[in-house]
Amino acid sequence: MDFINDIEHCLNVLKNGGLILYPTDTIWGIGCDATQAEAVKKIFELKNRPETKSMIVLVASEKDVLKYIAHPDMRVFDYLLQVEKPTTVIYGGAIGLADNLVSADGSIALRIVQDTFCRHLIKRFRRPIVSTSANFSGENTPACFTEIRKEIMEKVDYVVKYRQEEIEPVTSSALIRWTKEGAVEVLRP
């Protein structure tokens, strides 16, 4: 694997409450330890984003969802097996995550990543990682690494080298809300 060096740098930064700029299974993201409120606050400040706007949290497996969501509807996992596009799910009953990540109604947006780099990083870190688009609040989401502003890169503690050369435009994940009745509400196809 040609990203081991990046993983080691990311782990060091994440463990110390810092910010990383990294490729995900969708767009490039700004990330931090999703259990550390101070680290999460740094992202809100970097992006000039109101803390009332939620961010996505990446996990490596269904087991992680069970750890950070109180009483998830297990049918969501069957649904996720059927979708082709990376899909972020808004769940109620968030637990064990930084308070400033969890919405006022107790919900959180989680995505089980399939990307090899992200899964490896999250499994090694043993905690979920925040993922928010690599732009300032209100700006367009960069479709590839070369579109990320230099000012963003200068404000994070580590920029991953892996996949920087990819120029194929990527898009954000699909976003759904899983209702208490087990229905899917599509918020972003």
Phi, psi and omega in degrees: 000133184266021179237011183301318179298317177299317180301314181299316178297315179299315180301317179299314180294312182299317180297335181260017175076020182267182183246142176240154171246119191213155177281141177243192177284357176231255182269171171290140183233157169263129185227162175200177176295118182286357178257357183251108182300322181295321178294317179299319179301323179299323179292315178303318180292316180301315184279350186057049187247135177297140181292351178281345177273126184281163177233162181274148176241132179261137175231164186264342187201169175301324179302322178295321177300316180297332180283328187250002177233125177283122175056055177291151175284116185296342179295339180300326181292323175295319178299314182296332177291338184269343183272148180265325183275142174307131187233126176265135182245132173270117180251149169274164173075042178294137177222149173075009180250163179304134182304324182282003173262332186276131179296161181303330180274006178086008182266162179212147177263115180241145173228131173277115184277147176253343181300132184300313180300309182298314180300316180298314180298312182295318178296319179291322181286330180065024176212157176288157182236135175293146173221114175228149185306147185274064179209168174280150183306132178093347179271164177294147177285127178297134181274345176203170185304319184295345179271354181285131181293143179302324180299326177292312182300324182287342184262358175259164183272339178205135176250119180294137180275328183303130175072012178296330185282350181293131181244357176296121181298140178240164180235167178293165179289163167291153180229123179231158171248130177265113185281165179299334180276358181084018178264157179258125174251112182279119180260329177213111183294000000 
